[in-house]
Amino acid sequence: MVVGIAGAGVGTAAADTVVDTFPVGDGPREVAFAPNGTRAYVANAGDDTVSVIDTGTNTETTTVTVGDNPVGVAVTPDGAFAYVTNALDGTVSVIDTATNTVLGVPIPVGNNPQVVAITPDGAHAYVTNALDDTVSVIDTDTNTEITTVTVGNLPVGVAVTPNGTHAYVANHGGNTVSVIDTNTNTVSSTIAGGDAPRKVAITPNGFFAYVTNTNDNTVSVIDTAINTVVDTVTVGNEPIGVAVTPNGTRAYIAEFDSDEVSVIDTGTNTVVDTVTVGNEPFGVAIAPDGTRAYVTNRDDDTVSVIAIERCLGSLCIDFGSLTGSGSGAGSTFS
């Protein structure tokens, strides 16, 4: 049964559906939502900008010029700042989201910074540096790099656990995942992963990490209690981006070479849906209320908006006719 509520769409099915596609800058990579869901931020590697999106209308309201080849973006828990990695100049730009201007000078980090993840308390940002096999730790009060952590070969993806105690790093060239103890900023575990792990997302309860493996078209499921791969899910061609819904029931996988997004049921670790999006989907983020997924399409210079199916037993609600809603986490070698 499908019902409509408060303007929600009514139809014969409530499967995940693309309900909008809108233009952004050149070569969009990562996308992140503000915590209140009213804005989203898209890093455009090709024109050195960040698009600021009004999620109520799915339109670009302004662009912010940052450093050379921006690829990663993350928003602080209070929504006040967006941190953007600039791959080709080895820096991180900090955007004041109230004014949409860059604060001060960019923060120097390592060689070819890729993804940035911010701790739940907002105190630190973790940045993968692909070409020197390190992760930079930034103090967000002073916006300075306070230490670096040596990880595996070609680190790209990084995600911090909900309790803030660990950061999981996907080492694209080493086929491993490094686990950083954020209290000591040392590697506490190294996990054998799939072929060319790229991005990582952690479930809201912190129990599992989902890691995309671009060369073998799989997603590794890591049990964070034992830091072991406990399941492997086959998906489409060249999976890159990954995001988990706020209720933890679904993982969304952007498949660069399939032009699709696979939807994984995290209870069974099976693909339950595939959604066709734009050309070369790269990054994916889920709105804080769980009703929308934003997917960047690198070759199209667009973002696809997927209305997420929500079902309670036989009761399905289709949010397809809603205009928008409103957290989220890029590479120069692809």
Backbone hydrogen bonds in HBPLUS format (Angstrom, degrees):
<---DONOR---> <-ACCEPTOR-->    atom                        ^
c    i                          cat <-CA-CA->   ^        H-A-AA   ^      H-
h    n   atom  resd res      DA  || num        DHA   H-A  angle D-A-AA Bond
n    s   type  num  typ     dist DA aas  dist angle  dist       angle   num
A0316-CYS N   A0001-MET O   2.73 MM 315  5.92 154.9  1.79 156.7 165.5     1
A0003-VAL N   A0316-CYS O   3.01 MM 313  6.45 152.8  2.09 163.3 172.0     2
A0008-ALA N   A0005-ILE O   2.62 MM   3  4.92 152.7  1.69 117.7 127.7     3
A0009-GLY N   A0318-ASP O   2.74 MM 309  5.25 108.3  2.26 141.9 160.8     4
A0017-THR N   A0307-ALA O   3.26 MM 290  5.37 151.7  2.34 137.7 145.1     5
A0307-ALA N   A0017-THR O   2.75 MM 290  5.37 161.4  1.78 164.8 159.9     6
A0019-VAL N   A0305-VAL O   2.83 MM 286  5.82 153.7  1.90 163.2 172.2     7
A0305-VAL N   A0020-ASP O   2.77 MM 285  5.08 162.3  1.80 160.3 155.3     8
A0022-PHE N   A0303-VAL O   3.03 MM 281  5.49 156.0  2.09 146.7 151.8     9
A0303-VAL N   A0022-PHE O   2.87 MM 281  5.49 145.5  1.99 151.4 162.6    10
A0024-VAL N   A0301-ASP O   3.03 MM 277  5.68 163.8  2.06 137.7 137.5    11
A0046-GLY N   A0026-ASP O   2.73 MM  20  4.62 140.3  1.89 142.4 141.2    12
A0045-ALA N   A0027-GLY O   3.10 MM  18  5.38 139.1  2.28 135.7 128.0    13
A0029-ARG N   A0043-ALA O   2.75 MM  14  5.58 162.9  1.78 171.7 177.8    14
A0030-GLU N   A0071-VAL O   3.12 MM  41  5.95 146.9  2.23 150.4 160.5    15
A0043-ALA N   A0030-GLU O   2.99 MM  13  5.58 164.9  2.01 159.9 164.9    16
A0032-ALA N   A0041-TYR O   2.95 MM   9  5.31 149.1  2.04 143.4 153.4    17
A0041-TYR N   A0032-ALA O   2.78 MM   9  5.31 157.3  1.83 154.1 161.9    18
A0034-ALA N   A0039-ARG O   2.86 MM   5  5.42 164.4  1.88 153.2 149.7    19
A0037-GLY N   A0034-ALA O   2.88 MM   3  5.16 156.6  1.93 113.7 121.6    20
A0055-THR N   A0038-THR O   3.14 MM  17  5.38 163.8  2.17 128.3 131.7    21
A0040-ALA N   A0053-ILE O   3.03 MM  13  4.95 143.1  2.17 129.5 138.5    22
A0053-ILE N   A0040-ALA O   2.79 MM  13  4.95 171.2  1.79 157.3 157.6    23
A0042-VAL N   A0051-SER O   2.98 MM   9  5.02 158.1  2.03 142.0 148.8    24
A0051-SER N   A0042-VAL O   2.85 MM   9  5.02 149.6  1.94 146.8 150.2    25
A0044-ASN N   A0049-THR O   2.85 MM   5  5.33 167.3  1.87 164.2 163.6    26
A0066-VAL N   A0048-ASP O   3.02 MM  18  5.73 163.6  2.05 138.1 143.5    27
A0050-VAL N   A0064-VAL O   2.80 MM  14  5.09 138.2  1.98 135.4 149.1    28
A0064-VAL N   A0050-VAL O   2.88 MM  14  5.09 153.8  1.95 140.1 148.8    29
A0052-VAL N   A0062-THR O   2.93 MM  10  5.44 168.5  1.95 164.0 160.5    30
A0061-THR N   A0052-VAL O   2.80 MM   9  5.80 155.2  1.86 162.5 171.1    31
A0054-ASP N   A0059-THR O   2.87 MM   5  5.52 162.7  1.90 169.3 167.6    32
A0057-THR N   A0054-ASP O   3.26 MM   3  5.75 145.1  2.38 109.0 117.0    33
A0058-ASN N   A0054-ASP O   2.75 MM   4  5.56 125.4  2.05 145.4 162.6    34
A0059-THR N   A0054-ASP O   3.37 MM   5  5.52 150.3  2.47 137.1 142.9    35
A0088-LEU N   A0068-ASP O   3.07 MM  20  5.32 146.7  2.18 144.9 148.4    36
A0087-ALA N   A0069-ASN O   2.92 MM  18  5.40 145.9  2.03 139.5 132.2    37
A0071-VAL N   A0085-THR O   2.99 MM  14  5.87 149.1  2.09 150.2 159.7    38
A0085-THR N   A0072-GLY O   2.98 MM  13  5.03 151.8  2.06 126.7 135.8    39
A0074-ALA N   A0083-TYR O   2.99 MM   9  5.35 144.4  2.12 143.1 153.8    40
A0083-TYR N   A0074-ALA O   2.76 MM   9  5.35 162.6  1.79 166.1 167.2    41
A0076-THR N   A0081-PHE O   2.93 MM   5  5.60 163.7  1.96 160.1 164.6    42
A0079-GLY N   A0076-THR O   2.80 MM   3  5.14 158.1  1.85 116.1 123.5    43
A0097-THR N   A0080-ALA O   2.99 MM  17  5.47 162.5  2.02 137.1 140.6    44
A0082-ALA N   A0095-ILE O   2.96 MM  13  5.01 151.3  2.05 136.4 145.4    45
A0095-ILE N   A0082-ALA O   2.81 MM  13  5.01 171.8  1.82 153.2 155.6    46
A0084-VAL N   A0093-SER O   2.86 MM   9  5.09 161.6  1.89 155.9 160.0    47
A0093-SER N   A0084-VAL O   2.82 MM   9  5.09 149.0  1.91 151.5 154.6    48
A0086-ASN N   A0091-THR O   2.82 MM   5  5.30 166.2  1.84 162.7 157.9    49
A0109-VAL N   A0090-GLY O   2.93 MM  19  5.60 171.8  1.93 147.0 145.6    50
A0092-VAL N   A0107-ILE O   2.85 MM  15  4.96 135.9  2.04 129.1 143.3    51
A0107-ILE N   A0092-VAL O   2.80 MM  15  4.96 166.5  1.82 147.9 145.4    52
A0103-LEU N   A0094-VAL O   2.78 MM   9  5.64 166.0  1.80 169.6 174.6    53
A0096-ASP N   A0101-THR O   2.81 MM   5  5.51 166.6  1.82 171.1 167.0    54
A0099-THR N   A0096-ASP O   3.26 MM   3  5.72 134.7  2.48 107.5 117.5    55
A0100-ASN N   A0096-ASP O   2.65 MM   4  5.37 130.6  1.89 150.3 167.0    56
A0131-LEU N   A0111-ASN O   3.08 MM  20  5.28 150.9  2.16 146.0 147.8    57
A0130-ALA N   A0112-ASN O   3.02 MM  18  5.45 145.9  2.14 138.6 130.9    58
A0114-GLN N   A0128-THR O   2.81 MM  14  5.51 154.0  1.87 154.0 160.6    59
A0128-THR N   A0115-VAL O   3.08 MM  13  5.66 159.0  2.13 157.5 163.7    60
A0117-ALA N   A0126-TYR O   2.90 MM   9  5.21 151.3  1.98 143.2 152.7    61
A0126-TYR N   A0117-ALA O   2.71 MM   9  5.21 168.5  1.73 160.1 163.4    62
A0119-THR N   A0124-HIS O   2.95 MM   5  5.63 165.5  1.98 159.9 163.7    63
A0122-GLY N   A0119-THR O   2.81 MM   3  5.15 158.3  1.85 116.4 123.6    64
A0140-THR N   A0123-ALA O   3.00 MM  17  5.44 168.2  2.01 136.6 139.2    65
A0125-ALA N   A0138-ILE O   2.96 MM  13  4.99 149.4  2.06 133.8 143.1    66
A0138-ILE N   A0125-ALA O   2.83 MM  13  4.99 168.8  1.84 152.3 156.1    67
A0127-VAL N   A0136-SER O   2.92 MM   9  5.03 161.2  1.95 148.0 153.4    68
A0136-SER N   A0127-VAL O   2.77 MM   9  5.03 150.3  1.86 152.2 153.3    69
A0129-ASN N   A0134-THR O   2.82 MM   5  5.32 162.9  1.85 164.7 158.8    70
A0132-ASP N   A0129-ASN O   3.42 MM   3  5.94 162.9  2.45 113.1 117.9    71
A0151-VAL N   A0133-ASP O   3.00 MM  18  5.68 164.7  2.02 137.6 142.6    72
A0135-VAL N   A0149-VAL O   2.78 MM  14  5.04 138.7  1.95 136.2 149.9    73
A0149-VAL N   A0135-VAL O   2.81 MM  14  5.04 153.2  1.88 141.1 150.3    74
A0137-VAL N   A0147-THR O   2.92 MM  10  5.44 162.8  1.95 163.7 158.9    75
A0146-ILE N   A0137-VAL O   2.80 MM   9  5.86 156.0  1.86 163.8 171.8    76
A0139-ASP N   A0144-THR O   2.90 MM   5  5.60 159.9  1.94 168.3 164.8    77
A0143-ASN N   A0139-ASP O   2.65 MM   4  5.38 127.9  1.91 145.2 162.5    78
A0173-GLY N   A0153-ASN O   2.92 MM  20  4.90 137.8  2.10 132.4 135.5    79
A0172-HIS N   A0154-LEU O   2.78 MM  18  5.22 129.6  2.04 141.3 134.5    80
A0156-VAL N   A0170-ALA O   2.88 MM  14  5.81 166.6  1.89 173.0 172.6    81
A0157-GLY N   A0198-ARG O   2.91 MM  41  5.63 117.3  2.31 149.7 162.7    82
A0170-ALA N   A0157-GLY O   2.87 MM  13  4.93 155.8  1.93 129.5 137.7    83
A0159-ALA N   A0168-TYR O   3.00 MM   9  5.37 143.9  2.14 141.2 152.4    84
A0168-TYR N   A0159-ALA O   2.79 MM   9  5.37 163.5  1.82 163.3 163.7    85
A0161-THR N   A0166-HIS O   2.91 MM   5  5.64 165.8  1.93 162.7 165.9    86
A0164-GLY N   A0161-THR O   2.83 MM   3  5.12 157.4  1.88 114.3 121.9    87
A0182-THR N   A0165-THR O   2.95 MM  17  5.31 161.2  1.98 130.9 135.1    88
A0167-ALA N   A0180-ILE O   2.93 MM  13  5.00 148.8  2.03 135.5 145.3    89
A0180-ILE N   A0167-ALA O   2.78 MM  13  5.00 172.8  1.79 154.8 156.8    90
A0169-VAL N   A0178-SER O   2.82 MM   9  5.03 161.7  1.86 153.8 158.9    91
A0178-SER N   A0169-VAL O   2.89 MM   9  5.03 143.9  2.02 145.0 149.3    92
A0171-ASN N   A0176-THR O   2.92 MM   5  5.38 165.4  1.94 160.1 161.3    93
A0174-GLY N   A0171-ASN O   3.17 MM   3  5.33 141.7  2.33 101.9 112.9    94
A0175-ASN N   A0171-ASN O   3.12 MM   4  5.97 124.4  2.44 157.0 163.0    95
A0193-GLY N   A0175-ASN O   2.90 MM  18  5.25 165.9  1.92 135.5 134.0    96
A0177-VAL N   A0191-ILE O   2.81 MM  14  5.00 146.0  1.93 141.4 151.5    97
A0191-ILE N   A0177-VAL O   2.80 MM  14  5.00 171.5  1.81 148.9 151.7    98
A0179-VAL N   A0189-SER O   2.83 MM  10  5.10 159.6  1.87 161.9 157.1    99
A0188-SER N   A0179-VAL O   2.76 MM   9  5.73 150.3  1.85 159.4 169.7   100
A0181-ASP N   A0186-THR O   2.84 MM   5  5.58 164.1  1.86 172.6 167.5   101
A0185-ASN N   A0181-ASP O   2.62 MM   4  5.34 133.2  1.83 150.8 166.9   102
A0215-ASN N   A0195-ASP O   3.10 MM  20  5.27 149.5  2.19 148.3 149.0   103
A0214-THR N   A0196-ALA O   3.00 MM  18  5.55 147.5  2.11 145.4 135.7   104
A0198-ARG N   A0212-THR O   2.71 MM  14  5.52 157.7  1.76 154.8 159.3   105
A0212-THR N   A0199-LYS O   3.02 MM  13  5.50 151.1  2.10 143.8 152.9   106
A0201-ALA N   A0210-TYR O   2.91 MM   9  5.26 149.1  2.01 143.3 153.5   107
A0210-TYR N   A0201-ALA O   2.71 MM   9  5.26 169.2  1.72 166.2 168.7   108
A0203-THR N   A0208-PHE O   2.95 MM   5  5.63 164.2  1.97 160.5 165.2   109
A0206-GLY N   A0203-THR O   2.79 MM   3  5.17 157.0  1.84 116.6 124.5   110
A0224-THR N   A0207-PHE O   2.93 MM  17  5.46 161.7  1.96 139.5 143.9   111
A0209-ALA N   A0222-ILE O   2.91 MM  13  4.98 150.2  2.00 136.0 145.6   112
A0222-ILE N   A0209-ALA O   2.83 MM  13  4.98 172.0  1.84 153.3 156.0   113
A0211-VAL N   A0220-SER O   2.92 MM   9  5.08 162.2  1.96 148.6 154.1   114
A0220-SER N   A0211-VAL O   2.80 MM   9  5.08 149.7  1.89 153.1 153.6   115
A0213-ASN N   A0218-THR O   2.85 MM   5  5.32 153.7  1.92 169.2 160.6   116
A0235-VAL N   A0217-ASN O   2.97 MM  18  5.62 169.4  1.99 139.3 142.9   117
A0219-VAL N   A0233-VAL O   2.76 MM  14  5.05 140.0  1.91 139.7 153.0   118
A0233-VAL N   A0219-VAL O   2.86 MM  14  5.05 165.6  1.88 146.0 150.3   119
A0221-VAL N   A0231-ASP O   2.83 MM  10  5.06 160.8  1.87 158.0 152.5   120
A0230-VAL N   A0221-VAL O   2.78 MM   9  5.84 155.2  1.84 166.4 173.9   121
A0223-ASP N   A0228-THR O   2.94 MM   5  5.62 162.0  1.98 162.0 157.2   122
A0226-ILE N   A0223-ASP O   3.25 MM   3  5.81 140.6  2.42 111.1 119.6   123
A0227-ASN N   A0223-ASP O   2.68 MM   4  5.44 123.2  1.99 146.8 164.9   124
A0257-ASP N   A0237-ASN O   3.16 MM  20  5.10 147.4  2.27 133.5 136.0   125
A0256-PHE N   A0238-GLU O   2.89 MM  18  5.36 137.1  2.08 148.0 138.4   126
A0240-ILE N   A0254-ALA O   2.78 MM  14  5.67 169.3  1.79 176.2 176.6   127
A0241-GLY N   A0282-PHE O   3.05 MM  41  5.59 118.2  2.44 152.8 169.5   128
A0254-ALA N   A0241-GLY O   2.91 MM  13  4.82 157.4  1.96 126.9 134.5   129
A0243-ALA N   A0252-TYR O   3.04 MM   9  5.30 142.7  2.18 140.1 150.6   130
A0252-TYR N   A0243-ALA O   2.74 MM   9  5.30 167.0  1.75 163.3 166.7   131
A0245-THR N   A0250-ARG O   2.99 MM   5  5.59 161.7  2.02 154.0 158.6   132
A0248-GLY N   A0245-THR O   2.85 MM   3  5.11 156.6  1.91 112.2 120.0   133
A0266-THR N   A0249-THR O   3.02 MM  17  5.27 163.2  2.04 127.3 131.5   134
A0251-ALA N   A0264-ILE O   2.93 MM  13  5.00 148.0  2.03 136.4 146.0   135
A0264-ILE N   A0251-ALA O   2.82 MM  13  5.00 172.7  1.83 154.6 157.0   136
A0253-ILE N   A0262-SER O   2.91 MM   9  5.10 160.1  1.95 152.3 157.8   137
A0262-SER N   A0253-ILE O   2.96 MM   9  5.10 144.5  2.09 142.9 147.3   138
A0255-GLU N   A0260-GLU O   2.90 MM   5  5.44 164.9  1.92 173.7 171.3   139
A0258-SER N   A0255-GLU O   3.20 MM   3  5.41 149.1  2.30 105.5 114.7   140
A0259-ASP N   A0255-GLU O   3.08 MM   4  5.96 131.7  2.33 157.2 165.2   141
A0277-VAL N   A0259-ASP O   3.08 MM  18  5.74 166.0  2.10 133.6 138.1   142
A0261-VAL N   A0275-VAL O   2.77 MM  14  5.07 143.4  1.90 139.2 151.6   143
A0275-VAL N   A0261-VAL O   2.81 MM  14  5.07 155.0  1.87 142.7 151.4   144
A0263-VAL N   A0273-ASP O   2.79 MM  10  5.07 160.4  1.83 157.8 153.7   145
A0272-VAL N   A0263-VAL O   2.81 MM   9  5.80 156.4  1.87 165.3 173.4   146
A0265-ASP N   A0270-THR O   2.86 MM   5  5.55 163.5  1.89 167.8 164.5   147
A0268-THR N   A0265-ASP O   3.27 MM   3  5.69 135.6  2.48 106.7 116.4   148
A0269-ASN N   A0265-ASP O   2.59 MM   4  5.29 133.3  1.80 151.2 167.4   149
A0299-ASP N   A0279-ASN O   3.19 MM  20  5.44 144.9  2.32 140.6 145.7   150
A0298-ARG N   A0280-GLU O   2.86 MM  18  5.31 147.5  1.97 142.3 134.4   151
A0282-PHE N   A0296-THR O   2.80 MM  14  5.58 157.5  1.85 155.1 160.6   152
A0296-THR N   A0283-GLY O   2.96 MM  13  5.22 154.2  2.02 137.1 145.5   153
A0285-ALA N   A0294-TYR O   3.00 MM   9  5.38 150.3  2.09 147.5 156.4   154
A0294-TYR N   A0285-ALA O   2.85 MM   9  5.38 161.8  1.88 160.4 165.8   155
A0287-ALA N   A0292-ARG O   2.86 MM   5  5.33 168.5  1.87 151.6 155.0   156
A0290-GLY N   A0287-ALA O   2.83 MM   3  5.20 160.6  1.87 117.8 124.2   157
A0308-ILE N   A0291-THR O   2.97 MM  17  5.16 173.9  1.98 131.7 133.8   158
A0293-ALA N   A0306-ILE O   2.92 MM  13  5.01 147.6  2.03 139.2 148.5   159
A0306-ILE N   A0293-ALA O   2.85 MM  13  5.01 171.3  1.86 153.8 156.5   160
A0295-VAL N   A0304-SER O   2.93 MM   9  5.09 154.4  2.00 148.6 155.2   161
A0304-SER N   A0295-VAL O   2.80 MM   9  5.09 154.7  1.87 152.5 154.0   162
A0297-ASN N   A0302-THR O   2.84 MM   5  5.31 166.3  1.86 158.5 154.7   163
A0301-ASP N   A0297-ASN O   3.03 MM   4  5.89 132.3  2.27 154.1 164.6   164
A0317-ILE N   A0310-ARG O   2.85 MM   7  5.49 166.7  1.87 165.6 169.6   165
A0312-LEU N   A0315-LEU O   2.69 MM   3  5.09 160.2  1.72 152.8 159.2   166
A0315-LEU N   A0312-LEU O   3.07 MM   3  5.09 160.0  2.11 125.4 123.5   167
A0322-LEU N   A0319-PHE O   3.13 MM   3  5.66 161.0  2.17 118.4 124.3   168
